[in-house]
Amino acid sequence: MSTIEADRLQGFFVGWPAPPSAEQHLAVLRSSHRAIVAMDETGRVVGFINMISDGVLTAFIPWLEVLPAYQGQGIGGELVRRILREAEGLYSVDLVCDPPLRAYYERLGMSPLLGMGLRNPAALRE
């Protein structure tokens, strides 16, 4: 992540009510326990996934994004497989997704769980 600059993180978070800035996006990736990016032949970041973890037993995957023009090419699935391989020794790896994405993650080996959450869209504007 140290070689990626914020200007290479454009076009993500389509449909978000208040998408994070490229600078916030880069800070999240750099601060994550693990982050993996997919790049095209020009060096543009076209997809990413990140994981937050205690490094011992648990992890959480907050974001998986692939640019719309690159979706349907297996990039997202490969990013998920790679980050899950790195988390194989952990007891739990969780993520939260909207209902339409549930089948996608189930195909990648994840199981539905009950959960709770809190969203603060104003934090994305700070």
Secondary structure, DSSP 8 states (H G I E B T S, - for coil): -TT--GGG--S-STT-SS---HHHHHHHHHHSSEEEEEE-TTS-EEEEEEEEE-SSSEEEEEEEEE-GGGTTSSHHHHHHHHHHHHTTTSSEEEE---GGGHHHHHHTT-----------GGGGG-
